[in-house]
Amino acid sequence: MPAAAQTARLDELFAELAGSDPAAARRIEREIWAEWSKSGSPAMDLLLQRGREAIAEGDFDAAIGHLTALTDHAPDFAEGWNTLATAYFQAGDYGPSIQEIARTLTLNPRHFGALSGLGMIFEELGDDARALEAYRAALAIHPHLDTVEASIERLETAAEGQAL
């Protein structure tokens, strides 16, 4: 799919998402992820699939290998960087994960998955202020992220308790 057509379709989906109810939001979110996962190349799509399968199997070294090959060959494909960030996160390598999230967001500033992942990393690192900032940015894009809403609520409650 040409990038312009994909962008137009994503613009439509994000407009729908903003005014959707939670049930419709789940469907729209799946469609957004499907659009994000289209590299435009069957070979790159295969590397993405293999990387995701390796993550699911817990083989993070293999995932990082597949996804590094993907990002080397398709450096403008945001979902390649995001999935590589996920592999690094799952492997416990937060520094490289943050770096790949930054690349993802440079290419795709609406990537609520990358933003919520960034929030999770900052929370793991004990940087609650930056975690809240990332979670709020994700929720501003996708208003029905239940786990993100719960994370915001938990962090805000913890911050209120500290202020007393």
Phi and psi in radians as a Rosetta constraint file:
Dihedral C 1 N 2 CA 2 C 2 CIRCULARHARMONIC -1.033 0.35
Dihedral N 2 CA 2 C 2 N 3 CIRCULARHARMONIC 2.576 0.35
Dihedral C 2 N 3 CA 3 C 3 CIRCULARHARMONIC -1.002 0.35
Dihedral N 3 CA 3 C 3 N 4 CIRCULARHARMONIC -0.683 0.35
Dihedral C 3 N 4 CA 4 C 4 CIRCULARHARMONIC -1.106 0.35
Dihedral N 4 CA 4 C 4 N 5 CIRCULARHARMONIC -0.717 0.35
Dihedral C 4 N 5 CA 5 C 5 CIRCULARHARMONIC -1.165 0.35
Dihedral N 5 CA 5 C 5 N 6 CIRCULARHARMONIC -0.709 0.35
Dihedral C 5 N 6 CA 6 C 6 CIRCULARHARMONIC -1.128 0.35
Dihedral N 6 CA 6 C 6 N 7 CIRCULARHARMONIC -0.745 0.35
Dihedral C 6 N 7 CA 7 C 7 CIRCULARHARMONIC -1.092 0.35
Dihedral N 7 CA 7 C 7 N 8 CIRCULARHARMONIC -0.755 0.35
Dihedral C 7 N 8 CA 8 C 8 CIRCULARHARMONIC -1.081 0.35
Dihedral N 8 CA 8 C 8 N 9 CIRCULARHARMONIC -0.756 0.35
Dihedral C 8 N 9 CA 9 C 9 CIRCULARHARMONIC -1.113 0.35
Dihedral N 9 CA 9 C 9 N 10 CIRCULARHARMONIC -0.746 0.35
Dihedral C 9 N 10 CA 10 C 10 CIRCULARHARMONIC -1.121 0.35
Dihedral N 10 CA 10 C 10 N 11 CIRCULARHARMONIC -0.688 0.35
Dihedral C 10 N 11 CA 11 C 11 CIRCULARHARMONIC -1.027 0.35
Dihedral N 11 CA 11 C 11 N 12 CIRCULARHARMONIC -0.746 0.35
Dihedral C 11 N 12 CA 12 C 12 CIRCULARHARMONIC -1.083 0.35
Dihedral N 12 CA 12 C 12 N 13 CIRCULARHARMONIC -0.804 0.35
Dihedral C 12 N 13 CA 13 C 13 CIRCULARHARMONIC -1.117 0.35
Dihedral N 13 CA 13 C 13 N 14 CIRCULARHARMONIC -0.731 0.35
Dihedral C 13 N 14 CA 14 C 14 CIRCULARHARMONIC -1.170 0.35
Dihedral N 14 CA 14 C 14 N 15 CIRCULARHARMONIC -0.612 0.35
Dihedral C 14 N 15 CA 15 C 15 CIRCULARHARMONIC -1.127 0.35
Dihedral N 15 CA 15 C 15 N 16 CIRCULARHARMONIC -0.730 0.35
Dihedral C 15 N 16 CA 16 C 16 CIRCULARHARMONIC -1.105 0.35
Dihedral N 16 CA 16 C 16 N 17 CIRCULARHARMONIC -0.757 0.35
Dihedral C 16 N 17 CA 17 C 17 CIRCULARHARMONIC -1.036 0.35
Dihedral N 17 CA 17 C 17 N 18 CIRCULARHARMONIC -0.720 0.35
Dihedral C 17 N 18 CA 18 C 18 CIRCULARHARMONIC -1.039 0.35
Dihedral N 18 CA 18 C 18 N 19 CIRCULARHARMONIC -0.598 0.35
Dihedral C 18 N 19 CA 19 C 19 CIRCULARHARMONIC -1.874 0.35
Dihedral N 19 CA 19 C 19 N 20 CIRCULARHARMONIC 0.286 0.35
Dihedral C 19 N 20 CA 20 C 20 CIRCULARHARMONIC -1.580 0.35
Dihedral N 20 CA 20 C 20 N 21 CIRCULARHARMONIC 2.818 0.35
Dihedral C 20 N 21 CA 21 C 21 CIRCULARHARMONIC -1.541 0.35
Dihedral N 21 CA 21 C 21 N 22 CIRCULARHARMONIC 2.938 0.35
Dihedral C 21 N 22 CA 22 C 22 CIRCULARHARMONIC -0.995 0.35
Dihedral N 22 CA 22 C 22 N 23 CIRCULARHARMONIC -0.664 0.35
Dihedral C 22 N 23 CA 23 C 23 CIRCULARHARMONIC -1.162 0.35
Dihedral N 23 CA 23 C 23 N 24 CIRCULARHARMONIC -0.801 0.35
Dihedral C 23 N 24 CA 24 C 24 CIRCULARHARMONIC -1.149 0.35
Dihedral N 24 CA 24 C 24 N 25 CIRCULARHARMONIC -0.615 0.35
Dihedral C 24 N 25 CA 25 C 25 CIRCULARHARMONIC -1.043 0.35
Dihedral N 25 CA 25 C 25 N 26 CIRCULARHARMONIC -0.674 0.35
Dihedral C 25 N 26 CA 26 C 26 CIRCULARHARMONIC -1.087 0.35
Dihedral N 26 CA 26 C 26 N 27 CIRCULARHARMONIC -0.747 0.35
Dihedral C 26 N 27 CA 27 C 27 CIRCULARHARMONIC -1.136 0.35
Dihedral N 27 CA 27 C 27 N 28 CIRCULARHARMONIC -0.813 0.35
Dihedral C 27 N 28 CA 28 C 28 CIRCULARHARMONIC -1.098 0.35
Dihedral N 28 CA 28 C 28 N 29 CIRCULARHARMONIC -0.722 0.35
Dihedral C 28 N 29 CA 29 C 29 CIRCULARHARMONIC -1.033 0.35
Dihedral N 29 CA 29 C 29 N 30 CIRCULARHARMONIC -0.754 0.35
Dihedral C 29 N 30 CA 30 C 30 CIRCULARHARMONIC -1.053 0.35
Dihedral N 30 CA 30 C 30 N 31 CIRCULARHARMONIC -0.703 0.35
Dihedral C 30 N 31 CA 31 C 31 CIRCULARHARMONIC -1.153 0.35
Dihedral N 31 CA 31 C 31 N 32 CIRCULARHARMONIC -0.681 0.35
Dihedral C 31 N 32 CA 32 C 32 CIRCULARHARMONIC -1.104 0.35
Dihedral N 32 CA 32 C 32 N 33 CIRCULARHARMONIC -0.830 0.35
Dihedral C 32 N 33 CA 33 C 33 CIRCULARHARMONIC -1.039 0.35
Dihedral N 33 CA 33 C 33 N 34 CIRCULARHARMONIC -0.671 0.35
Dihedral C 33 N 34 CA 34 C 34 CIRCULARHARMONIC -1.111 0.35
Dihedral N 34 CA 34 C 34 N 35 CIRCULARHARMONIC -0.735 0.35
Dihedral C 34 N 35 CA 35 C 35 CIRCULARHARMONIC -1.126 0.35
Dihedral N 35 CA 35 C 35 N 36 CIRCULARHARMONIC -0.783 0.35
Dihedral C 35 N 36 CA 36 C 36 CIRCULARHARMONIC -1.062 0.35
Dihedral N 36 CA 36 C 36 N 37 CIRCULARHARMONIC -0.484 0.35
Dihedral C 36 N 37 CA 37 C 37 CIRCULARHARMONIC -1.478 0.35
Dihedral N 37 CA 37 C 37 N 38 CIRCULARHARMONIC 0.014 0.35
Dihedral C 37 N 38 CA 38 C 38 CIRCULARHARMONIC -1.608 0.35
Dihedral N 38 CA 38 C 38 N 39 CIRCULARHARMONIC 1.875 0.35
Dihedral C 38 N 39 CA 39 C 39 CIRCULARHARMONIC -1.457 0.35
Dihedral N 39 CA 39 C 39 N 40 CIRCULARHARMONIC -0.396 0.35
Dihedral C 39 N 40 CA 40 C 40 CIRCULARHARMONIC 1.643 0.35
Dihedral N 40 CA 40 C 40 N 41 CIRCULARHARMONIC -0.022 0.35
Dihedral C 40 N 41 CA 41 C 41 CIRCULARHARMONIC -2.362 0.35
Dihedral N 41 CA 41 C 41 N 42 CIRCULARHARMONIC 2.159 0.35
Dihedral C 41 N 42 CA 42 C 42 CIRCULARHARMONIC -0.992 0.35
Dihedral N 42 CA 42 C 42 N 43 CIRCULARHARMONIC -0.654 0.35
Dihedral C 42 N 43 CA 43 C 43 CIRCULARHARMONIC -1.139 0.35
Dihedral N 43 CA 43 C 43 N 44 CIRCULARHARMONIC -0.724 0.35
Dihedral C 43 N 44 CA 44 C 44 CIRCULARHARMONIC -1.235 0.35
Dihedral N 44 CA 44 C 44 N 45 CIRCULARHARMONIC -0.643 0.35
Dihedral C 44 N 45 CA 45 C 45 CIRCULARHARMONIC -1.089 0.35
Dihedral N 45 CA 45 C 45 N 46 CIRCULARHARMONIC -0.637 0.35
Dihedral C 45 N 46 CA 46 C 46 CIRCULARHARMONIC -1.156 0.35
Dihedral N 46 CA 46 C 46 N 47 CIRCULARHARMONIC -0.733 0.35
Dihedral C 46 N 47 CA 47 C 47 CIRCULARHARMONIC -1.093 0.35
Dihedral N 47 CA 47 C 47 N 48 CIRCULARHARMONIC -0.691 0.35
Dihedral C 47 N 48 CA 48 C 48 CIRCULARHARMONIC -1.083 0.35
Dihedral N 48 CA 48 C 48 N 49 CIRCULARHARMONIC -0.812 0.35
Dihedral C 48 N 49 CA 49 C 49 CIRCULARHARMONIC -1.050 0.35
Dihedral N 49 CA 49 C 49 N 50 CIRCULARHARMONIC -0.805 0.35
Dihedral C 49 N 50 CA 50 C 50 CIRCULARHARMONIC -1.106 0.35
Dihedral N 50 CA 50 C 50 N 51 CIRCULARHARMONIC -0.692 0.35
Dihedral C 50 N 51 CA 51 C 51 CIRCULARHARMONIC -1.092 0.35
Dihedral N 51 CA 51 C 51 N 52 CIRCULARHARMONIC -0.781 0.35
Dihedral C 51 N 52 CA 52 C 52 CIRCULARHARMONIC -1.122 0.35
Dihedral N 52 CA 52 C 52 N 53 CIRCULARHARMONIC -0.717 0.35
Dihedral C 52 N 53 CA 53 C 53 CIRCULARHARMONIC -1.106 0.35
Dihedral N 53 CA 53 C 53 N 54 CIRCULARHARMONIC -0.717 0.35
Dihedral C 53 N 54 CA 54 C 54 CIRCULARHARMONIC -1.139 0.35
Dihedral N 54 CA 54 C 54 N 55 CIRCULARHARMONIC -0.671 0.35
Dihedral C 54 N 55 CA 55 C 55 CIRCULARHARMONIC -1.065 0.35
Dihedral N 55 CA 55 C 55 N 56 CIRCULARHARMONIC -0.827 0.35
Dihedral C 55 N 56 CA 56 C 56 CIRCULARHARMONIC -1.043 0.35
Dihedral N 56 CA 56 C 56 N 57 CIRCULARHARMONIC -0.571 0.35
Dihedral C 56 N 57 CA 57 C 57 CIRCULARHARMONIC -1.476 0.35
Dihedral N 57 CA 57 C 57 N 58 CIRCULARHARMONIC -0.093 0.35
Dihedral C 57 N 58 CA 58 C 58 CIRCULARHARMONIC 1.387 0.35
Dihedral N 58 CA 58 C 58 N 59 CIRCULARHARMONIC 0.229 0.35
Dihedral C 58 N 59 CA 59 C 59 CIRCULARHARMONIC -1.665 0.35
Dihedral N 59 CA 59 C 59 N 60 CIRCULARHARMONIC 1.392 0.35
Dihedral C 59 N 60 CA 60 C 60 CIRCULARHARMONIC -1.239 0.35
Dihedral N 60 CA 60 C 60 N 61 CIRCULARHARMONIC -0.556 0.35
Dihedral C 60 N 61 CA 61 C 61 CIRCULARHARMONIC -1.091 0.35
Dihedral N 61 CA 61 C 61 N 62 CIRCULARHARMONIC -0.786 0.35
Dihedral C 61 N 62 CA 62 C 62 CIRCULARHARMONIC -1.127 0.35
Dihedral N 62 CA 62 C 62 N 63 CIRCULARHARMONIC -0.727 0.35
Dihedral C 62 N 63 CA 63 C 63 CIRCULARHARMONIC -1.048 0.35
Dihedral N 63 CA 63 C 63 N 64 CIRCULARHARMONIC -0.829 0.35
Dihedral C 63 N 64 CA 64 C 64 CIRCULARHARMONIC -1.090 0.35
Dihedral N 64 CA 64 C 64 N 65 CIRCULARHARMONIC -0.655 0.35
Dihedral C 64 N 65 CA 65 C 65 CIRCULARHARMONIC -1.093 0.35
Dihedral N 65 CA 65 C 65 N 66 CIRCULARHARMONIC -0.880 0.35
Dihedral C 65 N 66 CA 66 C 66 CIRCULARHARMONIC -1.068 0.35
Dihedral N 66 CA 66 C 66 N 67 CIRCULARHARMONIC -0.768 0.35
Dihedral C 66 N 67 CA 67 C 67 CIRCULARHARMONIC -1.320 0.35
Dihedral N 67 CA 67 C 67 N 68 CIRCULARHARMONIC -0.513 0.35
Dihedral C 67 N 68 CA 68 C 68 CIRCULARHARMONIC -1.178 0.35
Dihedral N 68 CA 68 C 68 N 69 CIRCULARHARMONIC -0.717 0.35
Dihedral C 68 N 69 CA 69 C 69 CIRCULARHARMONIC -1.058 0.35
Dihedral N 69 CA 69 C 69 N 70 CIRCULARHARMONIC -0.730 0.35
Dihedral C 69 N 70 CA 70 C 70 CIRCULARHARMONIC -1.056 0.35
Dihedral N 70 CA 70 C 70 N 71 CIRCULARHARMONIC -0.865 0.35
Dihedral C 70 N 71 CA 71 C 71 CIRCULARHARMONIC -1.226 0.35
Dihedral N 71 CA 71 C 71 N 72 CIRCULARHARMONIC -0.507 0.35
Dihedral C 71 N 72 CA 72 C 72 CIRCULARHARMONIC -1.117 0.35
Dihedral N 72 CA 72 C 72 N 73 CIRCULARHARMONIC -0.708 0.35
Dihedral C 72 N 73 CA 73 C 73 CIRCULARHARMONIC -1.565 0.35
Dihedral N 73 CA 73 C 73 N 74 CIRCULARHARMONIC -0.374 0.35
Dihedral C 73 N 74 CA 74 C 74 CIRCULARHARMONIC -2.361 0.35
Dihedral N 74 CA 74 C 74 N 75 CIRCULARHARMONIC 1.189 0.35
Dihedral C 74 N 75 CA 75 C 75 CIRCULARHARMONIC -1.171 0.35
Dihedral N 75 CA 75 C 75 N 76 CIRCULARHARMONIC -0.245 0.35
Dihedral C 75 N 76 CA 76 C 76 CIRCULARHARMONIC -1.704 0.35
Dihedral N 76 CA 76 C 76 N 77 CIRCULARHARMONIC 0.127 0.35
Dihedral C 76 N 77 CA 77 C 77 CIRCULARHARMONIC -1.654 0.35
Dihedral N 77 CA 77 C 77 N 78 CIRCULARHARMONIC 1.719 0.35
Dihedral C 77 N 78 CA 78 C 78 CIRCULARHARMONIC -0.995 0.35
Dihedral N 78 CA 78 C 78 N 79 CIRCULARHARMONIC -0.679 0.35
Dihedral C 78 N 79 CA 79 C 79 CIRCULARHARMONIC -1.185 0.35
Dihedral N 79 CA 79 C 79 N 80 CIRCULARHARMONIC -0.466 0.35
Dihedral C 79 N 80 CA 80 C 80 CIRCULARHARMONIC -1.072 0.35
Dihedral N 80 CA 80 C 80 N 81 CIRCULARHARMONIC -0.807 0.35
Dihedral C 80 N 81 CA 81 C 81 CIRCULARHARMONIC -1.145 0.35
Dihedral N 81 CA 81 C 81 N 82 CIRCULARHARMONIC -0.712 0.35
Dihedral C 81 N 82 CA 82 C 82 CIRCULARHARMONIC -1.113 0.35
Dihedral N 82 CA 82 C 82 N 83 CIRCULARHARMONIC -0.736 0.35
Dihedral C 82 N 83 CA 83 C 83 CIRCULARHARMONIC -1.218 0.35
Dihedral N 83 CA 83 C 83 N 84 CIRCULARHARMONIC -0.609 0.35
Dihedral C 83 N 84 CA 84 C 84 CIRCULARHARMONIC -1.109 0.35
Dihedral N 84 CA 84 C 84 N 85 CIRCULARHARMONIC -0.719 0.35
Dihedral C 84 N 85 CA 85 C 85 CIRCULARHARMONIC -1.041 0.35
Dihedral N 85 CA 85 C 85 N 86 CIRCULARHARMONIC -0.710 0.35
Dihedral C 85 N 86 CA 86 C 86 CIRCULARHARMONIC -1.100 0.35
Dihedral N 86 CA 86 C 86 N 87 CIRCULARHARMONIC -0.749 0.35
Dihedral C 86 N 87 CA 87 C 87 CIRCULARHARMONIC -1.073 0.35
Dihedral N 87 CA 87 C 87 N 88 CIRCULARHARMONIC -0.794 0.35
Dihedral C 87 N 88 CA 88 C 88 CIRCULARHARMONIC -1.093 0.35
Dihedral N 88 CA 88 C 88 N 89 CIRCULARHARMONIC -0.735 0.35
Dihedral C 88 N 89 CA 89 C 89 CIRCULARHARMONIC -1.048 0.35
Dihedral N 89 CA 89 C 89 N 90 CIRCULARHARMONIC -0.844 0.35
Dihedral C 89 N 90 CA 90 C 90 CIRCULARHARMONIC -1.089 0.35
Dihedral N 90 CA 90 C 90 N 91 CIRCULARHARMONIC -0.519 0.35
Dihedral C 90 N 91 CA 91 C 91 CIRCULARHARMONIC -1.423 0.35
Dihedral N 91 CA 91 C 91 N 92 CIRCULARHARMONIC -0.087 0.35
Dihedral C 91 N 92 CA 92 C 92 CIRCULARHARMONIC 1.462 0.35
Dihedral N 92 CA 92 C 92 N 93 CIRCULARHARMONIC 0.212 0.35
Dihedral C 92 N 93 CA 93 C 93 CIRCULARHARMONIC -1.696 0.35
Dihedral N 93 CA 93 C 93 N 94 CIRCULARHARMONIC 1.469 0.35
Dihedral C 93 N 94 CA 94 C 94 CIRCULARHARMONIC -1.241 0.35
Dihedral N 94 CA 94 C 94 N 95 CIRCULARHARMONIC -0.629 0.35
Dihedral C 94 N 95 CA 95 C 95 CIRCULARHARMONIC -1.029 0.35
Dihedral N 95 CA 95 C 95 N 96 CIRCULARHARMONIC -0.961 0.35
Dihedral C 95 N 96 CA 96 C 96 CIRCULARHARMONIC -1.078 0.35
Dihedral N 96 CA 96 C 96 N 97 CIRCULARHARMONIC -0.582 0.35
Dihedral C 96 N 97 CA 97 C 97 CIRCULARHARMONIC -1.102 0.35
Dihedral N 97 CA 97 C 97 N 98 CIRCULARHARMONIC -0.788 0.35
Dihedral C 97 N 98 CA 98 C 98 CIRCULARHARMONIC -1.065 0.35
Dihedral N 98 CA 98 C 98 N 99 CIRCULARHARMONIC -0.719 0.35
Dihedral C 98 N 99 CA 99 C 99 CIRCULARHARMONIC -1.052 0.35
Dihedral N 99 CA 99 C 99 N 100 CIRCULARHARMONIC -0.768 0.35
Dihedral C 99 N 100 CA 100 C 100 CIRCULARHARMONIC -1.277 0.35
Dihedral N 100 CA 100 C 100 N 101 CIRCULARHARMONIC -0.539 0.35
Dihedral C 100 N 101 CA 101 C 101 CIRCULARHARMONIC -1.113 0.35
Dihedral N 101 CA 101 C 101 N 102 CIRCULARHARMONIC -0.722 0.35
Dihedral C 101 N 102 CA 102 C 102 CIRCULARHARMONIC -1.042 0.35
Dihedral N 102 CA 102 C 102 N 103 CIRCULARHARMONIC -0.728 0.35
Dihedral C 102 N 103 CA 103 C 103 CIRCULARHARMONIC -1.129 0.35
Dihedral N 103 CA 103 C 103 N 104 CIRCULARHARMONIC -0.727 0.35
Dihedral C 103 N 104 CA 104 C 104 CIRCULARHARMONIC -1.003 0.35
Dihedral N 104 CA 104 C 104 N 105 CIRCULARHARMONIC -0.863 0.35
Dihedral C 104 N 105 CA 105 C 105 CIRCULARHARMONIC -1.233 0.35
Dihedral N 105 CA 105 C 105 N 106 CIRCULARHARMONIC -0.469 0.35
Dihedral C 105 N 106 CA 106 C 106 CIRCULARHARMONIC -1.134 0.35
Dihedral N 106 CA 106 C 106 N 107 CIRCULARHARMONIC -0.726 0.35
Dihedral C 106 N 107 CA 107 C 107 CIRCULARHARMONIC -1.404 0.35
Dihedral N 107 CA 107 C 107 N 108 CIRCULARHARMONIC -0.553 0.35
Dihedral C 107 N 108 CA 108 C 108 CIRCULARHARMONIC -2.486 0.35
Dihedral N 108 CA 108 C 108 N 109 CIRCULARHARMONIC 1.471 0.35
Dihedral C 108 N 109 CA 109 C 109 CIRCULARHARMONIC -1.103 0.35
Dihedral N 109 CA 109 C 109 N 110 CIRCULARHARMONIC -0.283 0.35
Dihedral C 109 N 110 CA 110 C 110 CIRCULARHARMONIC -1.586 0.35
Dihedral N 110 CA 110 C 110 N 111 CIRCULARHARMONIC 0.211 0.35
Dihedral C 110 N 111 CA 111 C 111 CIRCULARHARMONIC -1.348 0.35
Dihedral N 111 CA 111 C 111 N 112 CIRCULARHARMONIC 1.546 0.35
Dihedral C 111 N 112 CA 112 C 112 CIRCULARHARMONIC -1.107 0.35
Dihedral N 112 CA 112 C 112 N 113 CIRCULARHARMONIC -0.487 0.35
Dihedral C 112 N 113 CA 113 C 113 CIRCULARHARMONIC -1.161 0.35
Dihedral N 113 CA 113 C 113 N 114 CIRCULARHARMONIC -0.747 0.35
Dihedral C 113 N 114 CA 114 C 114 CIRCULARHARMONIC -1.140 0.35
Dihedral N 114 CA 114 C 114 N 115 CIRCULARHARMONIC -0.718 0.35
Dihedral C 114 N 115 CA 115 C 115 CIRCULARHARMONIC -1.132 0.35
Dihedral N 115 CA 115 C 115 N 116 CIRCULARHARMONIC -0.735 0.35
Dihedral C 115 N 116 CA 116 C 116 CIRCULARHARMONIC -1.192 0.35
Dihedral N 116 CA 116 C 116 N 117 CIRCULARHARMONIC -0.621 0.35
Dihedral C 116 N 117 CA 117 C 117 CIRCULARHARMONIC -1.105 0.35
Dihedral N 117 CA 117 C 117 N 118 CIRCULARHARMONIC -0.690 0.35
Dihedral C 117 N 118 CA 118 C 118 CIRCULARHARMONIC -1.094 0.35
Dihedral N 118 CA 118 C 118 N 119 CIRCULARHARMONIC -0.713 0.35
Dihedral C 118 N 119 CA 119 C 119 CIRCULARHARMONIC -1.047 0.35
Dihedral N 119 CA 119 C 119 N 120 CIRCULARHARMONIC -0.742 0.35
Dihedral C 119 N 120 CA 120 C 120 CIRCULARHARMONIC -1.084 0.35
Dihedral N 120 CA 120 C 120 N 121 CIRCULARHARMONIC -0.731 0.35
Dihedral C 120 N 121 CA 121 C 121 CIRCULARHARMONIC -1.126 0.35
Dihedral N 121 CA 121 C 121 N 122 CIRCULARHARMONIC -0.850 0.35
Dihedral C 121 N 122 CA 122 C 122 CIRCULARHARMONIC -1.054 0.35
Dihedral N 122 CA 122 C 122 N 123 CIRCULARHARMONIC -0.666 0.35
Dihedral C 122 N 123 CA 123 C 123 CIRCULARHARMONIC -1.119 0.35
Dihedral N 123 CA 123 C 123 N 124 CIRCULARHARMONIC -0.765 0.35
Dihedral C 123 N 124 CA 124 C 124 CIRCULARHARMONIC -1.040 0.35
Dihedral N 124 CA 124 C 124 N 125 CIRCULARHARMONIC -0.609 0.35
Dihedral C 124 N 125 CA 125 C 125 CIRCULARHARMONIC -1.463 0.35
Dihedral N 125 CA 125 C 125 N 126 CIRCULARHARMONIC -0.029 0.35
Dihedral C 125 N 126 CA 126 C 126 CIRCULARHARMONIC 1.424 0.35
Dihedral N 126 CA 126 C 126 N 127 CIRCULARHARMONIC 0.237 0.35
Dihedral C 126 N 127 CA 127 C 127 CIRCULARHARMONIC -1.716 0.35
Dihedral N 127 CA 127 C 127 N 128 CIRCULARHARMONIC 1.344 0.35
Dihedral C 127 N 128 CA 128 C 128 CIRCULARHARMONIC -1.130 0.35
Dihedral N 128 CA 128 C 128 N 129 CIRCULARHARMONIC -0.591 0.35
Dihedral C 128 N 129 CA 129 C 129 CIRCULARHARMONIC -1.106 0.35
Dihedral N 129 CA 129 C 129 N 130 CIRCULARHARMONIC -0.811 0.35
Dihedral C 129 N 130 CA 130 C 130 CIRCULARHARMONIC -1.243 0.35
Dihedral N 130 CA 130 C 130 N 131 CIRCULARHARMONIC -0.570 0.35
Dihedral C 130 N 131 CA 131 C 131 CIRCULARHARMONIC -1.075 0.35
Dihedral N 131 CA 131 C 131 N 132 CIRCULARHARMONIC -0.820 0.35
Dihedral C 131 N 132 CA 132 C 132 CIRCULARHARMONIC -1.043 0.35
Dihedral N 132 CA 132 C 132 N 133 CIRCULARHARMONIC -0.730 0.35
Dihedral C 132 N 133 CA 133 C 133 CIRCULARHARMONIC -1.054 0.35
Dihedral N 133 CA 133 C 133 N 134 CIRCULARHARMONIC -0.798 0.35
Dihedral C 133 N 134 CA 134 C 134 CIRCULARHARMONIC -1.167 0.35
Dihedral N 134 CA 134 C 134 N 135 CIRCULARHARMONIC -0.774 0.35
Dihedral C 134 N 135 CA 135 C 135 CIRCULARHARMONIC -1.076 0.35
Dihedral N 135 CA 135 C 135 N 136 CIRCULARHARMONIC -0.741 0.35
Dihedral C 135 N 136 CA 136 C 136 CIRCULARHARMONIC -1.140 0.35
Dihedral N 136 CA 136 C 136 N 137 CIRCULARHARMONIC -0.655 0.35
Dihedral C 136 N 137 CA 137 C 137 CIRCULARHARMONIC -1.117 0.35
Dihedral N 137 CA 137 C 137 N 138 CIRCULARHARMONIC -0.717 0.35
Dihedral C 137 N 138 CA 138 C 138 CIRCULARHARMONIC -1.101 0.35
Dihedral N 138 CA 138 C 138 N 139 CIRCULARHARMONIC -0.773 0.35
Dihedral C 138 N 139 CA 139 C 139 CIRCULARHARMONIC -1.188 0.35
Dihedral N 139 CA 139 C 139 N 140 CIRCULARHARMONIC -0.524 0.35
Dihedral C 139 N 140 CA 140 C 140 CIRCULARHARMONIC -1.139 0.35
Dihedral N 140 CA 140 C 140 N 141 CIRCULARHARMONIC -0.516 0.35
Dihedral C 140 N 141 CA 141 C 141 CIRCULARHARMONIC -1.504 0.35
Dihedral N 141 CA 141 C 141 N 142 CIRCULARHARMONIC -0.733 0.35
Dihedral C 141 N 142 CA 142 C 142 CIRCULARHARMONIC -2.196 0.35
Dihedral N 142 CA 142 C 142 N 143 CIRCULARHARMONIC 1.738 0.35
Dihedral C 142 N 143 CA 143 C 143 CIRCULARHARMONIC -1.295 0.35
Dihedral N 143 CA 143 C 143 N 144 CIRCULARHARMONIC 0.012 0.35
Dihedral C 143 N 144 CA 144 C 144 CIRCULARHARMONIC -2.122 0.35
Dihedral N 144 CA 144 C 144 N 145 CIRCULARHARMONIC 0.632 0.35
Dihedral C 144 N 145 CA 145 C 145 CIRCULARHARMONIC -1.582 0.35
Dihedral N 145 CA 145 C 145 N 146 CIRCULARHARMONIC 1.620 0.35
Dihedral C 145 N 146 CA 146 C 146 CIRCULARHARMONIC -1.017 0.35
Dihedral N 146 CA 146 C 146 N 147 CIRCULARHARMONIC -0.747 0.35
Dihedral C 146 N 147 CA 147 C 147 CIRCULARHARMONIC -1.176 0.35
Dihedral N 147 CA 147 C 147 N 148 CIRCULARHARMONIC -0.588 0.35
Dihedral C 147 N 148 CA 148 C 148 CIRCULARHARMONIC -1.216 0.35
Dihedral N 148 CA 148 C 148 N 149 CIRCULARHARMONIC -0.751 0.35
Dihedral C 148 N 149 CA 149 C 149 CIRCULARHARMONIC -1.014 0.35
Dihedral N 149 CA 149 C 149 N 150 CIRCULARHARMONIC -0.759 0.35
Dihedral C 149 N 150 CA 150 C 150 CIRCULARHARMONIC -1.123 0.35
Dihedral N 150 CA 150 C 150 N 151 CIRCULARHARMONIC -0.674 0.35
Dihedral C 150 N 151 CA 151 C 151 CIRCULARHARMONIC -1.136 0.35
Dihedral N 151 CA 151 C 151 N 152 CIRCULARHARMONIC -0.750 0.35
Dihedral C 151 N 152 CA 152 C 152 CIRCULARHARMONIC -1.069 0.35
Dihedral N 152 CA 152 C 152 N 153 CIRCULARHARMONIC -0.822 0.35
Dihedral C 152 N 153 CA 153 C 153 CIRCULARHARMONIC -1.049 0.35
Dihedral N 153 CA 153 C 153 N 154 CIRCULARHARMONIC -0.775 0.35
Dihedral C 153 N 154 CA 154 C 154 CIRCULARHARMONIC -1.084 0.35
Dihedral N 154 CA 154 C 154 N 155 CIRCULARHARMONIC -0.804 0.35
Dihedral C 154 N 155 CA 155 C 155 CIRCULARHARMONIC -1.198 0.35
Dihedral N 155 CA 155 C 155 N 156 CIRCULARHARMONIC -0.686 0.35
Dihedral C 155 N 156 CA 156 C 156 CIRCULARHARMONIC -1.146 0.35
Dihedral N 156 CA 156 C 156 N 157 CIRCULARHARMONIC -0.706 0.35
Dihedral C 156 N 157 CA 157 C 157 CIRCULARHARMONIC -1.109 0.35
Dihedral N 157 CA 157 C 157 N 158 CIRCULARHARMONIC -0.738 0.35
Dihedral C 157 N 158 CA 158 C 158 CIRCULARHARMONIC -1.108 0.35
Dihedral N 158 CA 158 C 158 N 159 CIRCULARHARMONIC -0.711 0.35
Dihedral C 158 N 159 CA 159 C 159 CIRCULARHARMONIC -1.153 0.35
Dihedral N 159 CA 159 C 159 N 160 CIRCULARHARMONIC -0.683 0.35
Dihedral C 159 N 160 CA 160 C 160 CIRCULARHARMONIC -1.111 0.35
Dihedral N 160 CA 160 C 160 N 161 CIRCULARHARMONIC -0.686 0.35
Dihedral C 160 N 161 CA 161 C 161 CIRCULARHARMONIC -1.134 0.35
Dihedral N 161 CA 161 C 161 N 162 CIRCULARHARMONIC -0.606 0.35
Dihedral C 161 N 162 CA 162 C 162 CIRCULARHARMONIC -1.278 0.35
Dihedral N 162 CA 162 C 162 N 163 CIRCULARHARMONIC -0.539 0.35
Dihedral C 162 N 163 CA 163 C 163 CIRCULARHARMONIC -1.218 0.35
Dihedral N 163 CA 163 C 163 N 164 CIRCULARHARMONIC -0.410 0.35
